[in-house]
Amino acid sequence: MAYKISYFNFPKLLFSHPSSKTHLFKAISVSTLATRQPTPRKKKTFSHIFQECSNQTSLNPGKQAHCKMIVSGFVPTVFVANCLIQLYIKCGDLGYANKVFDKMSQRDVVSWNAMVFGNASNGMMGIAKRYFDDMPEKDVISWNSLISGYLKNGECLKSILVFVEMGRVGVGFDWTTFAVVLKSCAVLEDVDAGIQVHGVAVKIAFDKDVVTGSALVDMYGKCRRLDDSIKFFYRMSEKNWVSWSAAIAGCVQNDKFIKGVEFFKEMQRESIGASQSTYASVFRLCAGFSAFRLGRQLHGHALKTNFASDLIVGTAILDMYAKCGSMTEAQKIFNLFPIHNLQSFNAIIVGYAQSDDQAIRALHLFQHLLESDLGFDEISLSGAFSACAVIKGYLEGVQVHALAVKTTCESNICVTNTILDMYGKSGALAEACRVFYEMERRDAISWNAIIAAHEQNRNEEATLSHFVSMLHSGMEPDEFTYGSVLKACAGQKALNYGMEVHNRIIKSGIGFHSFVASALVDMYCKCGMMEEAEKIHDRIEQQTMVCWNAIISGFSLQKESEEAQKFFSRMLGMGVNPDHFTYATVLDTCANLATVGLGKQIHAQIIKLELQSDAYICSTLVDMYSKCGNMHDSKLIFEKATNRDFVTWNAMICGYAQHGLGEEALQIFEDMIVKNVTPNHATFVSVLRACAHIGLVDKGWHYFGLMSSDYGLAPQLEHYSCMVDIMGRAGQVDEALSLINDMPFEPDDVIWRTLLSTCKIHGNVEVAEKVADSLLQLDPQDSSAYILLSNIYADAGMWEKVSDMRKIMRYNKLKKEPGCSWIEIKDEIHAFLVGEKAHPRCKQIYDTLGILADEMRCIVDDIDFFA
């Protein structure tokens, strides 16, 4: 059936619904009929079809139109051919674009520019450059196409060099030229090149142009010259949303988050409409300083302006919630997306990877990403490796590593650094070292990761040697490097090395960053330099919870419990809220001092904050009450605990053992086994002590053997010491001595002193002399050895030897350490040494003690009378 179509209604039919591909197909069919009629308007019709297909990136309809044009015998003009080339370039079919270009009998500058731009846009810079070089005539668009092509393909230096060549040959610049070349300077963070380009723009008055001006604001911001960026921004006579967005993005880049928020508020006051990129930058600002409340307000603002549904803005909102630690909100945003792209997946994966208690969900989402057709990139892999590091998932990490190797992403330094970190945190130190030594290029993060890996795996010597190697490589340490190195110094009690590191920190100008300062405090505490630790703590400008924890735990570690409690009071007075670690440490000091009153106050605060379910705190509460003699409350807390780990069980067993309740301790141990909680070395120490208290020699040997046979735990020196105590109490002194001599390691002073004490119980002088001799060889100034041996001689009636012991002690100027008792009254500790008269109420105390002693003598006399 033939159609008669007049020229006047043909274009109307063709473009009646330009957004519909169905109408395009109809238009192509009608166009075929129209070409059969003698009309001089064919070239316009085909050009319109090609342009419409290009606008809608409709490749197949465009190809059909191209086919119809060839069949019709129509010879395209340069303009029609250019439209067809643009169509194929826009749809990504460079092969057909090249064919059309090659068949053109005549070409103009637009034809050549299209081929340069098309190849450059699709990453074919070599071909684009050949087309550019072959051009008989070049204009500013030709040069801009090449400059932007190099920028798009990451060859920013070449982009700048083309700009220089462009100026040399005398081609005039336009705003696009400046915008693109300044972007190249920004990407390279080459501020010197940027300043020179700025000078050229000023010379030809292009710095007044809003596009060039915005590009200059962006360049200075990205080159870490925020002050220059802001100064130029305020000098701009005309600003648009691009200018404001560039200023805000510069604040993000330079970590000036509050300034960026102020810019956004000022932008709103100026009634400048925010764009997609503006919102994205603002949400990055909130993410940068964890401004959750502000982020929520801005989220509401974005909802009102209908930007929240935009995928890029939505992804930035998701990222903001994730970095503020609100994964519930982040997940809600993710679920609301009608479609997901790689960026939204990356944001949620990285968010979960940084969340200690939900890191496994990052791996689940990574698996979903792999099952989609979105692919993955370096950010996805880095998030997956970070999640593996958090959960210490070595096997999962190995699988993701294999994926990285297959896709060559392993060569990316950011990915390699996360692989290194993952192996280090998973305890696979050998693999971490292999990855590090195979790296072609290392940055500060690489060095930090390997140093941290050795420190986390208690390989302090290697930590320090890698730190020295880092310095020799010319890499400058940062606060994270110093944190790991100071921990290694603390672990080795390497005071001199630690002081050298401290000196380097001062010279580096890092200052008392709270993270580094806390590590310094911890190092000095563990090296016993409490005065120096206190000085550093007091000099910290912003004393965070971590800083307070370092000094409090330091005093607790050095058994200066009263000082630890004083610092805890100061911490509360400064308005710093303790965390579970602070409470656990202070409870430990209460246990050491038997200050049950303060312990109960802290317990009440823990209940108020709903922290009692924390396994660490629960364990310290059990321990505190048991050491304060309150086994009833200790057991009550233990029974109420919903999350008992081996530490909680150990605390309960130890409490019973210390109170001589051996049977109860052993029953708790049996319950622990029934509950499938695996005991550790500390568990068996408490179990063996319980056996010692109730004289169960056979049971003691049974549990001693159970360690290695059932749990693969090699007995340590402390376990042998417990066995010596068990055997010694049972009178098996000679056997205990044989056990010490047969041990796989050298005995220490504790085990010899344990056996010497049992020699006194059983009056075994012969063994006592051997033991005392061994003990004094370890420490000739140990007064307890002389006193114990002297008492053993006295019990045996060997008075000459008692006299000899006292002479030796006088000659060596040895004195017995005076005994000490203390009592807590109204939250204050009162300590008393034997014979001390320094207490202000000393006379009243001794008078009262005298009265009590008289009353006790009367009670004894009454008992004797009735007997």
C-alpha positions in Angstrom: 0.0 0.0 0.0 1.5 3.3 -1.1 1.3 6.4 1.0 1.2 10.0 -0.4 2.7 12.3 2.0 3.2 16.0 1.5 6.3 17.7 2.6 4.5 19.8 5.2 3.0 17.0 7.3 6.1 14.7 7.0 8.3 16.4 9.7 5.3 16.8 12.0 4.8 13.0 11.9 8.5 12.3 12.3 8.9 14.4 15.4 5.4 14.1 17.0 6.9 12.0 19.9 10.6 12.6 19.9 11.1 10.6 23.1 9.6 7.4 21.8 11.8 4.9 20.0 8.7 3.4 18.5 7.9 6.6 16.7 11.5 6.6 15.4 11.0 3.3 13.7 7.7 4.6 12.2 9.5 7.7 11.1 12.2 5.7 9.4 9.6 3.7 7.5 7.8 6.8 6.4 11.1 8.4 5.5 11.8 5.5 3.1 8.5 6.3 1.3 9.3 10.0 1.3 12.6 9.5 -0.3 10.9 8.0 -3.3 9.2 11.2 -4.0 11.0 13.9 -5.8 11.8 16.4 -3.1 14.8 18.6 -2.5 14.6 18.1 1.4 16.1 14.6 1.7 19.3 15.8 3.3 17.4 17.6 6.1 15.3 14.6 6.8 18.1 12.2 7.2 20.1 14.7 9.2 17.1 15.1 11.6 16.7 11.3 11.9 20.4 10.9 12.7 20.4 13.7 15.2 17.3 12.3 16.9 18.8 8.9 17.1 22.0 10.4 18.5 20.1 12.4 21.2 18.4 9.1 22.3 21.5 7.0 21.8 19.3 4.7 19.6 21.8 2.8 17.6 19.6 0.2 15.8 17.1 2.8 14.5 20.0 4.9 13.4 21.6 2.0 11.6 18.3 1.3 9.8 18.1 4.9 8.7 21.7 4.7 7.5 20.8 1.5 5.6 17.7 3.2 4.0 19.8 6.1 3.0 22.3 3.8 1.2 19.5 1.8 -0.5 17.8 5.0 -1.7 21.0 6.0 -3.5 21.1 9.3 -1.6 24.7 10.7 -1.4 25.0 12.5 1.9 26.4 15.9 2.1 29.2 16.8 4.6 26.6 17.9 7.1 24.5 14.7 6.9 27.7 12.6 7.1 28.8 14.5 10.2 25.4 13.9 11.8 25.8 10.2 11.1 29.4 10.1 12.5 28.1 11.9 15.7 25.3 9.2 16.0 27.8 6.3 15.9 30.2 8.1 18.3 27.4 8.9 20.7 26.3 5.2 20.6 29.9 4.0 21.1 30.3 2.3 17.7 33.6 3.8 16.6 34.0 1.1 13.8 31.0 2.5 11.8 32.1 6.1 12.6 35.5 5.4 11.1 33.9 3.8 8.0 31.6 6.7 7.4 34.6 9.1 7.8 36.7 7.1 5.4 34.1 7.1 2.7 33.5 10.9 2.9 34.8 12.6 -0.3 34.8 15.9 1.4 35.5 16.7 5.1 35.3 19.8 7.1 36.8 20.7 10.5 33.6 19.4 12.2 34.3 15.9 10.7 37.8 15.8 11.9 36.9 17.2 15.3 34.2 14.5 15.7 36.8 11.8 15.1 39.3 13.3 17.5 36.6 13.7 20.2 35.0 10.3 19.6 38.2 8.3 19.8 39.5 10.3 22.7 36.2 9.9 24.6 36.4 6.1 24.1 40.0 5.8 25.4 41.6 5.5 21.9 44.1 8.3 22.5 46.6 7.0 20.0 44.0 7.0 17.1 42.6 10.4 18.3 46.2 11.9 18.2 46.7 10.5 14.6 43.4 12.1 13.5 44.5 15.4 15.2 47.9 15.4 13.5 46.4 14.6 10.1 43.9 17.5 10.2 44.5 20.0 7.5 43.0 22.8 9.6 42.6 22.9 13.4 40.4 25.2 15.5 40.0 25.7 19.2 37.5 22.8 19.4 40.1 20.4 17.9 42.6 21.4 20.6 40.0 21.2 23.3 39.0 17.7 22.2 42.6 16.5 22.5 43.1 18.2 25.9 39.9 16.8 27.3 40.6 13.4 25.9 43.9 13.2 27.7 42.2 14.4 30.9 39.5 11.8 30.6 42.0 9.0 30.1 44.1 10.0 33.1 47.0 11.5 31.1 46.8 14.9 32.8 50.4 15.9 32.1 49.9 15.4 28.4 46.7 17.5 28.7 48.8 20.4 30.1 51.5 19.9 27.5 49.0 20.2 24.7 47.7 23.4 26.3 51.3 24.7 26.3 51.7 23.7 22.6 48.3 25.4 21.8 49.6 28.7 23.2 52.9 28.3 21.3 51.2 28.0 17.9 49.0 31.0 18.7 45.6 29.3 18.8 43.1 31.3 20.9 41.8 29.8 24.1 38.2 29.7 25.2 36.5 29.0 28.6 36.5 25.2 27.8 40.3 25.2 27.4 40.8 26.8 30.7 38.2 24.6 32.5 39.8 21.4 31.2 43.5 22.3 31.7 42.8 23.6 35.2 41.0 20.3 36.0 44.2 18.5 34.8 46.3 20.6 37.2 43.8 19.8 40.0 44.0 16.1 39.4 47.8 16.2 39.5 47.7 18.6 42.5 50.3 20.6 40.5 49.7 24.0 41.9 52.7 25.6 40.1 51.2 24.6 36.7 47.8 25.9 37.9 49.3 29.2 38.9 50.9 29.6 35.4 47.5 28.8 33.7 45.9 31.3 36.1 48.4 33.9 34.9 47.5 33.2 31.2 43.8 33.5 32.0 44.4 36.9 33.8 46.4 38.2 30.8 43.6 37.6 28.4 40.8 38.5 30.9 39.3 35.0 31.1 39.6 34.9 34.9 36.5 37.0 35.0 34.5 34.3 33.2 32.4 32.3 35.6 33.4 28.9 34.2 37.1 29.7 34.3 36.7 31.2 37.8 34.9 28.1 39.1 37.7 26.0 37.6 40.3 28.1 39.4 38.4 27.8 42.8 38.4 24.0 42.2 42.0 23.8 41.2 43.3 25.7 44.2 41.1 23.7 46.6 42.3 20.3 45.2 45.9 21.5 45.3 45.6 22.1 49.1 45.6 25.8 48.7 42.3 26.4 50.3 43.0 30.0 51.4 43.8 31.0 47.8 40.7 29.1 46.6 38.5 31.0 49.1 40.1 34.4 48.3 39.6 34.0 44.6 36.0 32.7 45.2 35.1 35.9 47.1 36.8 38.1 44.3 34.6 36.5 41.6 32.1 39.1 40.3 29.7 36.4 39.1 29.1 33.1 40.8 26.9 30.2 40.0 26.1 26.9 41.6 29.3 25.4 40.1 31.4 28.1 41.8 29.7 27.4 45.2 30.0 23.6 44.7 33.8 24.0 43.9 34.3 26.0 47.1 32.5 23.4 49.2 34.3 20.5 47.6 37.6 22.3 48.3 36.7 22.4 52.0 36.0 18.6 51.9 39.3 18.0 50.2 41.2 20.0 52.9 39.2 18.6 55.9 37.8 22.0 56.7 34.3 20.6 57.3 32.8 23.3 59.4 33.9 26.0 56.8 32.2 23.9 54.1 29.0 23.8 56.0 29.2 27.6 56.5 29.6 27.9 52.7 26.5 25.8 52.1 24.4 28.0 54.6 25.7 31.1 52.8 24.8 29.6 49.5 21.2 29.1 50.7 21.0 32.6 52.0 22.1 33.9 48.6 19.2 31.7 47.1 21.6 29.8 44.9 20.0 26.6 43.9 22.0 23.5 45.1 23.0 21.0 42.5 23.6 17.3 42.5 27.4 17.8 43.1 26.7 20.4 45.9 24.6 18.0 47.9 27.2 15.2 47.3 29.9 17.5 48.7 27.8 18.7 51.7 27.1 15.1 52.7 30.8 14.3 52.4 31.4 17.2 54.8 29.0 15.7 57.4 30.7 12.3 56.9 34.1 13.9 57.4 33.4 15.1 61.0 30.7 12.5 61.8 28.0 15.2 62.0 25.0 12.9 62.2 22.4 15.4 63.3 23.5 18.0 60.7 23.5 15.2 58.1 19.9 14.2 59.0 18.8 17.9 58.7 20.5 18.1 55.3 18.9 14.9 54.3 15.5 16.5 55.0 16.6 19.5 52.9 17.5 17.2 50.0 14.1 15.4 50.3 12.3 18.7 50.0 14.2 19.7 46.9 13.7 16.2 45.4 17.5 15.6 45.2 17.4 12.7 47.7 16.1 10.3 45.0 19.0 11.1 42.8 21.4 8.1 42.7 24.6 10.1 43.2 23.1 12.2 46.0 21.5 9.2 47.6 24.8 7.4 47.5 26.4 10.4 49.3 23.7 10.3 51.9 24.2 6.5 52.4 28.0 7.1 52.8 27.3 9.9 55.3 25.2 7.7 57.5 27.7 4.8 57.3 30.6 7.1 58.3 28.5 8.4 61.2 28.1 4.8 62.4 24.4 4.6 61.6 24.3 1.5 59.5 20.5 1.1 60.1 19.8 4.4 58.3 22.4 3.6 55.6 20.7 0.3 54.9 17.3 2.0 54.7 18.7 4.4 52.0 20.2 1.5 50.1 17.0 -0.4 50.2 15.1 2.6 48.8 17.1 2.8 45.6 15.0 1.6 42.7 18.3 0.5 41.0 21.8 0.1 42.4 25.0 1.0 40.8 28.6 0.1 41.7 29.0 3.3 43.8 26.0 2.6 46.0 27.2 -1.0 46.6 30.7 0.3 47.4 29.3 2.8 50.0 27.3 0.2 51.9 30.1 -2.4 51.7 32.7 0.0 53.1 30.3 1.2 55.7 29.7 -2.3 57.1 33.4 -3.1 56.8 34.2 -0.2 59.2 31.5 -1.4 61.7 33.2 -3.9 64.1 30.0 -5.8 65.0 28.5 -5.9 61.5 31.6 -6.4 59.3 30.3 -9.9 58.1 27.4 -8.1 56.3 30.0 -6.3 54.2 31.1 -9.7 52.8 27.4 -10.8 52.2 26.8 -7.6 50.2 30.1 -8.1 48.3 28.8 -11.6 47.4 25.6 -10.0 46.1 27.7 -7.6 44.1 29.6 -10.4 42.5 26.3 -12.1 41.5 25.1 -8.9 39.8 26.2 -7.7 36.5 27.7 -4.5 37.9 31.2 -5.9 38.3 33.5 -4.5 41.1 36.4 -2.2 41.4 39.3 -1.4 43.8 36.9 0.2 46.3 34.8 -2.9 46.5 37.8 -5.1 47.0 39.3 -2.8 49.7 35.9 -2.9 51.5 35.9 -6.7 51.4 39.5 -7.0 52.6 38.7 -4.5 55.5 35.8 -6.7 56.5 38.0 -9.8 56.5 40.5 -7.9 58.7 37.8 -7.0 61.2 36.4 -10.5 61.6 39.9 -12.0 61.3 38.6 -14.1 58.4 41.8 -15.5 57.0 40.0 -18.0 54.7 37.6 -15.4 53.4 40.5 -13.1 52.8 42.4 -15.7 50.8 39.4 -16.1 48.5 39.0 -12.4 47.9 42.7 -12.2 47.3 42.5 -14.8 44.6 39.8 -12.6 43.0 42.0 -9.6 43.1 44.9 -11.5 41.5 42.6 -12.7 38.6 41.4 -9.2 37.8 44.9 -7.6 38.2 43.4 -5.3 40.8 46.2 -6.5 43.2 48.6 -4.1 41.4 46.6 -1.2 42.8 48.5 0.1 45.9 45.3 0.8 47.9 44.1 -2.7 47.4 47.5 -4.2 48.2 47.6 -2.2 51.4 44.2 -3.6 52.5 45.4 -7.1 51.7 48.5 -6.6 53.8 46.4 -5.2 56.7 44.0 -8.2 56.4 46.7 -10.8 56.7 48.3 -8.9 59.6 45.0 -8.7 61.6 44.2 -12.4 60.7 47.5 -13.5 62.3 49.0 -14.6 59.0 52.2 -12.7 59.4 54.2 -14.7 56.9 51.6 -13.9 54.1 51.6 -10.2 55.2 55.4 -10.1 54.8 55.3 -11.8 51.4 52.7 -9.3 50.1 54.8 -6.4 51.5 58.1 -7.5 50.0 56.5 -8.2 46.6 55.1 -4.7 46.3 56.7 -2.7 43.5 55.9 0.6 45.2 55.2 1.3 48.8 53.6 4.4 50.4 53.3 5.4 54.1 50.2 3.3 54.5 52.1 0.2 53.3 54.8 0.7 55.9 52.2 1.4 58.6 50.4 -1.8 57.7 53.5 -4.0 58.0 54.7 -2.3 61.2 51.2 -2.7 62.7 51.0 -6.3 61.5 54.2 -7.2 63.5 53.1 -5.2 66.5 49.6 -6.9 66.5 51.3 -10.3 66.4 53.6 -9.5 69.3 56.7 -9.4 67.1 58.0 -6.2 68.7 61.6 -6.6 67.5 60.5 -6.8 63.9 58.2 -3.8 64.5 61.1 -1.7 65.5 63.4 -3.0 62.7 60.8 -2.2 60.1 60.4 1.3 61.6 64.1 1.8 61.1 63.8 0.5 57.5 61.0 3.0 56.9 63.1 5.9 58.0 66.0 4.7 55.8 63.6 4.5 52.8 63.0 8.3 53.2 59.3 7.8 54.1 58.1 10.1 56.9 56.2 8.4 59.8 52.8 9.7 60.8 50.8 9.3 64.0 49.7 5.8 63.1 53.3 4.7 62.6 54.3 6.2 66.0 51.3 4.5 67.7 52.4 1.0 66.6 56.1 1.7 67.4 55.3 3.0 70.9 53.2 -0.1 71.6 56.1 -2.3 70.6 58.4 -0.3 72.9 55.9 -0.7 75.7 55.7 -4.5 75.0 59.5 -4.8 75.1 59.8 -2.3 78.0 62.4 -0.7 75.8 62.5 2.6 77.6 65.6 4.0 75.8 64.1 3.2 72.4 60.8 4.7 73.4 62.5 7.9 74.6 64.2 8.2 71.2 60.9 7.8 69.4 59.4 10.4 71.8 62.2 12.8 70.8 61.6 12.2 67.1 57.8 12.9 67.6 58.7 16.3 69.2 61.1 17.2 66.3 58.5 16.1 63.6 56.1 18.7 64.8 53.2 16.3 65.1 52.5 17.7 68.5 50.4 16.0 71.2 47.9 14.4 69.0 45.6 12.5 71.4 46.4 9.1 69.6 50.2 9.6 69.8 50.0 11.1 73.3 48.0 8.1 74.6 50.6 5.7 73.1 53.4 7.7 74.9 51.5 7.6 78.2 51.0 3.8 77.8 54.7 3.3 76.9 56.0 5.3 79.9 53.5 3.5 82.2 54.6 0.0 81.1 58.2 1.0 81.5 57.4 2.1 85.1 58.0 5.9 84.4 54.7 7.0 86.0 55.9 10.6 86.7 56.8 11.1 83.0 53.5 9.5 81.9 51.6 11.9 84.2 53.4 14.9 82.8 52.6 14.0 79.2 48.9 13.3 80.1 48.6 16.7 81.7 50.1 18.4 78.6 47.5 16.9 76.2 45.2 19.7 75.1 42.2 17.6 74.3 42.1 14.8 76.8 39.9 12.2 75.2 38.6 9.0 76.8 41.5 7.1 75.2 44.0 9.4 77.0 42.3 8.9 80.4 42.1 5.2 79.9 45.9 5.1 79.1 46.8 6.8 82.4 44.3 5.0 84.6 45.2 1.6 83.2 48.9 2.5 83.6 48.6 3.2 87.3 46.5 0.1 87.7 49.2 -2.0 85.9 51.8 -0.7 88.2 49.6 -1.6 91.2 49.2 2.0 92.2 45.5 1.5 92.5 44.8 4.6 94.6 46.4 6.9 92.0 44.3 5.1 89.3 41.1 5.9 91.3 42.2 9.6 91.7 42.6 9.9 87.9 39.2 8.3 87.5 37.6 10.9 89.8 39.4 13.7 87.8 38.1 12.2 84.5 34.5 12.3 85.8 35.1 15.9 87.1 36.2 16.9 83.6 32.9 15.6 82.2 34.5 12.8 80.2 32.2 9.7 80.0 33.9 6.4 80.8 33.6 3.4 78.5 33.5 -0.3 79.3 37.3 -0.4 79.4 37.5 2.4 82.0 34.9 0.8 84.2 36.7 -2.6 84.0 40.0 -1.0 84.9 38.7 0.9 87.9 36.8 -2.2 89.1 40.2 -4.0 89.0 41.7 -1.4 91.3 38.7 -1.9 93.6 39.6 -5.6 93.7 43.2 -4.8 94.4 42.3 -2.5 97.3 39.2 -4.4 98.4 37.3 -1.1 98.2 33.9 -2.7 97.8 32.1 0.6 98.4 33.5 2.3 95.3 33.0 -1.0 93.5 29.3 -1.0 94.3 29.0 2.7 93.1 30.6 1.8 89.8 28.4 -1.3 89.5 25.3 0.9 90.0 26.6 3.3 87.2 27.2 0.3 84.9 23.6 -0.9 85.5 22.3 2.6 84.8 24.2 2.7 81.4 23.1 -0.9 80.7 26.7 -2.1 80.3 26.3 -5.1 82.6 25.8 -7.5 79.6 29.4 -6.7 78.4 31.4 -9.9 79.0 34.6 -7.9 79.9 32.7 -5.8 82.6 30.8 -8.9 83.9 34.2 -10.7 84.4 35.7 -7.8 86.3 32.6 -7.5 88.5 32.8 -11.2 89.4 36.5 -10.8 90.2 36.0 -7.6 92.2 33.3 -9.0 94.5 35.2 -12.2 95.0 38.5 -10.4 95.9 36.5 -8.1 98.3 35.3 -11.3 100.0 31.7 -11.1 98.8 31.3 -14.5 97.0 27.5 -14.2 97.2 27.3 -11.2 94.9 30.1 -12.6 92.8 28.1 -15.7 92.2 24.9 -13.7 91.6 26.5 -11.7 88.8 28.0 -14.8 87.3 24.6 -16.6 87.2 22.8 -13.5 85.7 25.4 -13.1 83.0 23.9 -13.8 79.6 27.1 -13.7 77.7 29.7 -15.7 79.6 33.0 -16.2 77.9 36.1 -18.1 79.2 37.2 -14.9 81.1 33.9 -14.9 83.1 34.2 -18.6 83.9 37.9 -18.1 84.9 37.0 -15.2 87.2 34.4 -17.4 89.0 36.7 -20.4 89.3 39.6 -18.2 90.5 37.3 -16.5 93.1 36.3 -19.8 94.7 39.9 -21.0 94.6 41.3 -17.9 96.4 38.7 -18.3 99.1 39.7 -22.0 99.7 36.4 -23.2 98.2 38.1 -25.8 96.1 35.1 -28.1 95.6 32.9 -25.2 94.3 35.7 -24.1 92.0 36.0 -27.6 90.5 32.2 -27.8 90.1 32.2 -24.5 88.1 35.0 -25.9 85.9 33.0 -29.0 85.2 30.0 -26.8 84.3 32.2 -24.9 82.0 33.2 -28.0 80.1 29.6 -29.1 79.9 28.7 -25.7 78.3 31.4 -26.3 75.7 33.5 -23.3 76.8 37.1 -24.0 76.0 39.4 -23.5 79.0 42.8 -21.7 78.6 46.0 -21.6 80.6 44.6 -19.2 83.2 41.6 -21.6 83.8 43.9 -24.4 84.7 45.9 -22.2 87.0 42.8 -21.6 89.0 41.7 -25.3 88.9 45.1 -26.4 90.2 45.0 -23.8 93.0 41.6 -25.2 94.0 43.1 -28.7 94.1 45.9 -27.3 96.3 43.5 -25.8 98.8 41.6 -29.1 99.4 44.6 -31.3 99.1 43.6 -33.2 95.9 46.9 -34.5 94.7 45.5 -37.1 92.3 42.9 -34.7 90.9 45.7 -32.1 90.5 47.7 -34.6 88.4 44.6 -35.4 86.4 43.9 -31.8 85.5 47.6 -31.2 84.8 47.6 -34.0 82.3 44.2 -33.0 80.8 45.7 -29.7 79.7 47.8 -31.3 77.0 45.8 -34.4 76.3 42.4 -32.8 75.7 43.1 -29.2 75.0 46.6 -29.1 73.5 47.8 -26.7 76.1 51.4 -27.2 77.1 51.8 -26.6 80.9 53.7 -23.4 81.7 55.8 -22.4 84.7 52.8 -21.2 86.7 51.1 -24.6 86.3 54.3 -26.4 87.6 54.3 -23.9 90.5 50.7 -25.0 91.3 51.7 -28.7 91.2 54.7 -28.0 93.5 52.2 -26.3 95.9 49.8 -29.3 95.7 52.5 -31.8 96.4 54.2 -29.7 99.0 51.0 -29.2 101.0 50.5 -33.0 100.9 53.9 -33.6 102.3 55.5 -34.7 99.1 58.4 -32.3 99.4 61.1 -34.4 97.8 58.8 -35.3 94.9 58.1 -31.6 94.4 61.8 -30.9 94.2 62.2 -33.6 91.6 59.4 -32.1 89.6 61.2 -28.7 89.6 64.5 -30.3 88.5 62.7 -32.2 85.6 60.8 -29.1 84.3 61.4 -28.2 80.6 62.4 -24.7 81.6 64.4 -22.9 84.2 62.6 -22.3 87.6 61.9 -18.8 88.8 61.9 -17.3 92.3 58.1 -17.9 92.7 58.3 -21.7 92.4 61.3 -21.9 94.7 59.6 -19.7 97.3 56.4 -21.9 97.0 58.5 -25.0 97.8 60.4 -23.2 100.6 57.0 -22.3 102.2 55.9 -26.0 102.1 59.3 -27.0 103.7 58.3 -24.8 106.7 54.9 -26.5 107.0 56.5 -29.9 107.1 59.8 -29.0 108.8 62.0 -30.3 106.0 65.3 -28.6 106.7 67.4 -30.6 104.2 65.2 -29.7 101.2 64.7 -26.1 102.6 68.5 -25.5 102.5 68.7 -26.6 98.9 65.7 -24.5 97.9 67.0 -21.4 99.7 70.4 -21.8 98.0 68.7 -21.9 94.6 66.5 -19.0 95.5 69.4 -16.8 96.7 71.3 -17.6 93.5 68.5 -16.0 91.5 68.2 -13.0 93.9 70.9 -12.6 96.6 69.0 -9.6 98.1 65.8 -11.6 98.6 65.1 -11.0 102.3 62.1 -13.4 102.3 64.4 -16.4 101.6 66.6 -15.6 104.7 63.5 -15.1 106.9 61.7 -18.3 105.8 64.9 -20.4 106.3 65.5 -18.7 109.6 61.9 -19.6 110.7 62.5 -23.2 109.5 65.7 -23.4 111.6 63.8 -21.9 114.6 61.0 -24.5 114.3 63.7 -27.2 114.2 65.5 -25.7 117.3 68.6 -25.0 115.3 69.3 -21.7 117.1 72.9 -21.3 115.9 71.8 -21.3 112.3 69.0 -18.8 113.2 71.7 -16.5 114.6 73.8 -17.0 111.4 70.9 -16.0 109.2 70.4 -12.8 111.2 74.1 -12.0 111.0 74.0 -12.5 107.2 71.0 -10.3 106.9 72.6 -7.5 109.0 75.9 -7.8 107.0 74.0 -7.5 103.7 71.8 -4.7 105.1 68.6 -6.7 104.4 65.4 -5.8 106.2 62.0 -7.5 106.2 59.4 -5.5 104.4 56.9 -4.3 107.0 53.4 -5.8 106.7 50.6 -3.5 105.6 46.9 -3.4 106.2 44.2 -1.1 105.0 40.6 -0.3 105.6 38.0 1.7 103.6 35.9 4.1 105.5 33.4 6.4 103.7 35.1 5.9 100.3 38.6 6.8 101.8 41.4 4.2 102.1 43.4 4.2 105.4 46.7 2.2 105.1 48.8 1.0 108.2 52.3 -0.4 108.3 53.6 -2.5 111.2 54.7 -0.2 114.0 53.7 3.0 112.1 52.6 6.0 114.2 52.1 8.6 111.4 48.3 8.4 111.2 46.7 11.6 112.7 44.4 9.5 114.9 47.2 7.0 115.9 46.7 7.2 119.7 43.0 6.7 119.5 43.5 3.7 117.1 46.1 2.0 119.4 43.9 2.6 122.5 41.0 1.0 120.8 43.2 -2.0 119.6 44.3 -2.4 123.3 40.7 -2.5 124.5 39.8 -5.1 121.8 42.9 -7.2 122.7 41.8 -7.2 126.4 38.3 -8.3 125.4 39.6 -11.1 123.3 41.8 -12.4 126.2 38.7 -12.4 128.4 36.9 -14.5 125.8 39.7 -17.0 125.7 39.8 -17.2 129.5 36.1 -17.9 129.5 36.5 -20.7 127.0 39.3 -22.2 129.0 37.1 -22.1 132.2 34.2 -24.0 130.5 36.7 -26.5 129.0 
